[in-house]
Amino acid sequence: MRKSYSGEFKAKVVLEILKEEKTISQIASEYGIHPNQLLKWKKEAIRSLAEVLEDGRR
């Protein structure tokens, strides 16, 4: 069975990754999530950031 994580949880973890106070491996171990999954979340968050900040006054 696959685990499902809320967007709020993913955002919390990605923000922790972006702070760079701990390694990906440390964070993965802390939350019990595979490091590759965390890297996917980070990549997705950074890709989506441009859309969130897009100026919609066109």
KACOR-V847697 format. One line per field, one symbol per residue. ss: DSSP state (a for helix, b for strand, c for the rest). phi: phi as a letter, one per 40 degrees, with the letter a starting at -180 (. if undefined). psi: psi as a letter, one per 30 degrees, with the letter a starting at -180 (. if undefined). Layout:
ss = ???
phi = ???
psi = ???
//
This chain:
ss = ccccccaaaaaaaaaaaaaccccaaaaaaaacccaaaaaaaaaaaaaaaaaaaccccc
phi = .ccbbccccccdcccccccfcbcdcccdcccgbcdcccccccccccccdccccccccc
psi = kkkkkleeeeeeeeeeeffhflleeeeeeefhkkeeeeeeeeeeeeefeeeefkjgh.
//
